[in-house]
Amino acid sequence: MLSPTNIQLQPYKIGSIVIDPPVVLAPMADVTNGAFRRLVKRIGGPGLLVTELISTMALHHKSARTMTMFDITDDQHPIAVQLFGADPEIMAEAAKIAVDEGADIIDINMGCWVPKVCKTGGGAAMMNDEATACRVVEAIVAAVEVPVTVKTRAGWDYGHLATAGLARKLEESGASAFALHARYAVQGHTGNADWNLIAQIKQAVSRPVVGNGDIKQPQDAERMMLETGCDGVMIGRSAIGNPWIIRDTVHYLRTGEILPAPGFDERVETALSHVCDLANTLGEDCAVRHLRGQLPHYIRGYPGASRIRDGIHSACTILEVEAVFRHARTRILSGEDQTDDVYSPRNPIEYAAF
Ligand SMILES: Cc1cc2nc3c(=O)[nH]c(=O)nc-3n(C[C@H](O)[C@H](O)[C@H](O)COP(=O)(O)O)c2cc1C
C-alpha cells in the first residue's frame, strides 16, 4: 500500500496549454538540447520542456549554428523556447522564428548573469530595467499567438527582491507565467536557494509560478510545493546524467513511492543513446566532445569514477565511450575498483554561471 504525498498534484495552465504533470525540465545551456529533451521525454515525466537559452541577436543575424539549437521534434511538446536579448523588435522577430520552429511557448530569460548575456542588457540585467523588460514582453505578446513566460531570479543583489514588483508589471504586459530560480543573480549557484522568495512571488502575481532551485530528490519537490504554494516545480542540475529524476519526482508526487534507481546497464545504455542521438545532429566527434563532461554523471555513485572520467575525457568516438563503460563494468563486477572512488561531480558544469 503506497502512502500518498501531502499534496494533490494538479496541472496548471500557461495560456491555453495544460502543463500536466506540473514538473518542468529547466533550461540549461549546452545540456537541454534536442537529444537530451527527447531522452527526458522518452523516459517519462515532464509536463513541459524548455530549450537552452537562444540568442535573439544570433537569430537576427541568421546564424545557421543557432538555428540548429531548436531541434524541436514531434515528441517534445509542449515545449518552451527560451530567448535572450534586450531589443523588443529583435526579440519579437526571434519569437516568430521560434514559433515557426515549433515553440508552444516563448520564455524570456531574465535570470542569466554571465557578462556575455548581461552586457546585451538581456538575462538578469533586465531585472534592473523594468521599462525595457515590459516592452520586451509586450512586443513578443503582440508578435506571436503563443503564450509568453518569464524565467527570472529573485533580483540582482542580495536582499533586493526585484521580482515581486517586476512580475506584477510583466503580468500587466501580458506574461502568462513565471519561473523563479530562488537565488539572487550575484549568487550564481552559490549558497542555498531561498524558497521563501518563491512564496513571495506566488503571493504577488495571479499567473502560475513555477519554483526552481535545489530540487535534488523527489521529496524536495513535495516540500517546495508545500512551503511555497507554487503551481509547478522545475528541475535542472539533478537531471544531468540522471534523466530519471523527473519521472521519479512525478511518480513520487502522485503515489508517495520512491522508484528503485536504474542499474548500471540501464544507465550506460541511456548514456549511449544520449550520445548517439546528439551525434545525429552534431556529428559523432562533436557529440562525444560535447558530452564529455556529462556522460560520467550517468554512473554517479559507482566505483572507479576517476578511471571512467579520464577514459571518457579522452574518448573521441562512441565506440571508445562504450569501451570505457564496458571496461568499468568488468572491473566493478570483479571488485577491482575502489568503492571510495565514486563519481562526485567536480565538473565545471555543476558550477556553471547561471
Ligand atoms: C549547465 C547549466 C546551464 C544553465 N543554462 C540556463 C539557461 O540556458 N537558461 C536559464 O534560464 N537557466 C539556465 N540555468 C539555470 C537552471 O535553469 C536553474 O535555474 C538552476 O540550475 C537552478 O535549478 P537547479 O537547482 O534545479 O539546478 C543553467 C544551469 C546550469 C547548471
The ligand as an SDF file (V2000), in Angstrom:
LIG
                    3D

 31 33  0  0  0  0  0  0  0  0999 V2000
   24.8010   23.9990  -17.0160 C   0  0  0  0  0  0  0  0  0  0  0  0
   23.6810   24.9510  -16.7250 C   0  0  0  0  0  0  0  0  0  0  0  0
   23.1580   25.7160  -17.7430 C   0  0  0  0  0  0  0  0  0  0  0  0
   22.0920   26.5860  -17.4970 C   0  0  0  0  0  0  0  0  0  0  0  0
   21.5400   27.2690  -18.5290 N   0  0  0  0  0  0  0  0  0  0  0  0
   20.4290   28.0320  -18.3320 C   0  0  0  0  0  0  0  0  0  0  0  0
   19.7630   28.6430  -19.4220 C   0  0  0  0  0  0  0  0  0  0  0  0
   20.1250   28.4840  -20.5970 O   0  0  0  0  0  0  0  0  0  0  0  0
   18.6630   29.4010  -19.1510 N   0  0  0  0  0  0  0  0  0  0  0  0
   18.2070   29.5790  -17.8650 C   0  0  0  0  0  0  0  0  0  0  0  0
   17.2060   30.2720  -17.6630 O   0  0  0  0  0  0  0  0  0  0  0  0
   18.8080   28.9900  -16.8280 N   0  0  0  0  0  0  0  0  0  0  0  0
   19.8860   28.2060  -17.0310 C   0  0  0  0  0  0  0  0  0  0  0  0
   20.4610   27.5400  -15.9800 N   0  0  0  0  0  0  0  0  0  0  0  0
   19.8470   27.6410  -14.6450 C   0  0  0  0  0  0  0  0  0  0  0  0
   18.8440   26.5000  -14.4250 C   0  0  0  0  0  0  0  0  0  0  0  0
   17.7740   26.5640  -15.3370 O   0  0  0  0  0  0  0  0  0  0  0  0
   18.2700   26.5460  -12.9980 C   0  0  0  0  0  0  0  0  0  0  0  0
   17.6020   27.7670  -12.8310 O   0  0  0  0  0  0  0  0  0  0  0  0
   19.3450   26.4300  -11.9310 C   0  0  0  0  0  0  0  0  0  0  0  0
   20.2980   25.4320  -12.2380 O   0  0  0  0  0  0  0  0  0  0  0  0
   18.7220   26.1240  -10.5510 C   0  0  0  0  0  0  0  0  0  0  0  0
   17.9680   24.9420  -10.5990 O   0  0  0  0  0  0  0  0  0  0  0  0
   18.5740   23.5320  -10.0630 P   0  0  0  0  0  0  0  0  0  0  0  0
   18.9980   23.7360   -8.6460 O   0  0  0  0  0  0  0  0  0  0  0  0
   17.4270   22.5570  -10.2060 O   0  0  0  0  0  0  0  0  0  0  0  0
   19.7330   23.2160  -10.9320 O   0  0  0  0  0  0  0  0  0  0  0  0
   21.5430   26.6950  -16.1860 C   0  0  0  0  0  0  0  0  0  0  0  0
   22.1040   25.9270  -15.1680 C   0  0  0  0  0  0  0  0  0  0  0  0
   23.1510   25.0550  -15.4050 C   0  0  0  0  0  0  0  0  0  0  0  0
   23.7060   24.2260  -14.2950 C   0  0  0  0  0  0  0  0  0  0  0  0
  1  2  1  0
  2  3  1  0
  2 30  2  0
  3  4  2  0
  4  5  1  0
  4 28  1  0
  5  6  2  0
  6  7  1  0
  6 13  1  0
  7  8  2  0
  7  9  1  0
  9 10  1  0
 10 11  2  0
 10 12  1  0
 12 13  2  0
 13 14  1  0
 14 15  1  0
 14 28  1  0
 15 16  1  0
 16 17  1  0
 16 18  1  0
 18 19  1  0
 18 20  1  0
 20 21  1  0
 20 22  1  0
 22 23  1  0
 23 24  1  0
 24 25  2  0
 24 26  1  0
 24 27  1  0
 28 29  2  0
 29 30  1  0
 30 31  1  0
M  END
$$$$
